[in-house]
Amino acid sequence: MEVNYPRNNEDKKLEHLFDDSDLNVYDQNVINLGVGAPGPDILVNCCEIFEKATIHRMKKETVNQGMLFQYGPPVGLPEVRSGIANFLTEAYKSEVKSEDIIVTTGATQGMHIILSTLIDLNGYIFVDEVTYMVALETFQQFNTLKIIPVKLNSDGVDIDELRAGLKKNHFKSESKSYWGLYYAIPTYHNPTGIIFSKDILEKLISLAREFDILVACDDVYNTLYYGNNDAQKRLYAYDNLNDEDFKGNVISNGSFSKIIGPGLRFGWLEAPPRCKIILESSGIFNSGGCLNNFTSGIMASLFELKLAQSHAKMVKDLYQERMLATCEILNNHLPKSCKFIEPQGGYFIWIKLPEHVDANDFLRVCLENNKIFFIPGNRFSFDNSFKNCFRISIAFHKKEVMIRAMMQICDELKKYLNL
Ligand SMILES: Cc1ncc(COP(=O)(O)O)c(C=O)c1O
């Protein structure tokens, strides 16, 4: 059959990722609660801090032969890697070693690199039955990988079901370090907002070691905790290298997108020796000489001048305010037949409507009557289930807008359910 290939590139001239779609979060006519990104009041502060950090770094460069503009060290400049490690050690209240850190351009690219370098492409990816929808799309691009959804409980992945899947499918990879991967978001899960319990995290380590898979944690929300407690201990810290049976079965994939700004494209991998050896000798890190040397240099100054730290605190306080105000409305006004678990951090609230209700239909009503948008649950599911759920993000809009929108959603829901 003859194929007619297009002869012109359509050029949409977008201003940002969400331009020209239902998700245009800057559209003043709609309150879009779908997008997981910081809003303009947060991003605008970046102008001042990055101006300071850039001037600071350029002064150094004039006496350093402009070395920053040379190909960089594959895993990143030492000063930025220790800047990241110190920042995280403080935020996590748990040691992060700079020798474990590899600079990336964010978690999306970090995941792509994990898949292309560490995982047998004839192998398996285990995912939560609801998970970050764009990660699912990334996995599907590697079309020889088999994706297996696993039940998600309120305290984390269902360990028995995961074990059964690992047992049934495991094989010995001849070509790559790991035959399989479990993609996890253990802290402030996207879309459900849950955290995995200590018990589940410990069991995950045992399982990962027993079947020798890699658990790749999307740790992009970890530092955004709003309760009285400290940060949740990340899974990477459970894979203790002093254990007798330690092999290196967890990699932490982090990002400054939510803490500073997604346009920065700056993140990190926290990798055990077994992974780091492979990553640092791979073409993707070697050919380019670090994924983003220039940005790394500016970021090193941002850490040194403590501007990253003060910005991150401001951002966290604002998100916390938005999350608490939104949950208060839900606690007081969400119909009793609907449920939500109050998140202790992160961006997202997952609302469950009665089983028979389709959130896609309710969205249509909300858009029509209130001009409010959110993302229906099936968008996060590998097999298009969870239609009775939806996800809202607290990140973009100010507290007052969140309060107004949530009141409208609750009132609309009461009408919709004939209450
Ligand atoms: C779980 C998760 N991982 C990764 C990303 C994207 O992160 P980055 O901007 O670092 O690529 C997001 C953003 O929504 C996310 O929710």
The ligand as a Tripos MOL2 file, in Angstrom:
@<TRIPOS>MOLECULE
LIG
   16    16     1     0     0
SMALL
NO_CHARGES

@<TRIPOS>ATOM
      1 C1          5.8630   11.2050   38.7290 C.3       1 LIG1
      2 C2          6.4550   12.1900   37.7860 C.ar      1 LIG1
      3 N1          7.6210   11.9200   37.2030 N.ar      1 LIG1
      4 C3          8.1930   12.7790   36.3450 C.ar      1 LIG1
      5 C4          7.5910   13.9770   36.0250 C.ar      1 LIG1
      6 C5          8.2790   14.8920   35.0660 C.3       1 LIG1
      7 O1          9.4330   15.3940   35.6800 O.3       1 LIG1
      8 P1         10.5370   16.1940   34.8810 P.3       1 LIG1
      9 O2         10.0110   17.5540   34.6090 O.co2     1 LIG1
     10 O3         11.7030   16.2090   35.8030 O.co2     1 LIG1
     11 O4         10.8420   15.4680   33.6430 O.co2     1 LIG1
     12 C6          6.3640   14.2990   36.5970 C.ar      1 LIG1
     13 C7          5.6720   15.5480   36.2430 C.2       1 LIG1
     14 O5          4.4700   15.6510   36.2470 O.2       1 LIG1
     15 C8          5.7810   13.3820   37.5010 C.ar      1 LIG1
     16 O6          4.6080   13.6330   38.0830 O.3       1 LIG1
@<TRIPOS>BOND
     1     1     2 1
     2     2     3 ar
     3     2    15 ar
     4     3     4 ar
     5     4     5 ar
     6     5     6 1
     7     5    12 ar
     8     6     7 1
     9     7     8 1
    10     8     9 2
    11     8    10 1
    12     8    11 1
    13    12    13 1
    14    12    15 ar
    15    13    14 2
    16    15    16 1
@<TRIPOS>SUBSTRUCTURE
     1 LIG1         1 GROUP 0 **** ****
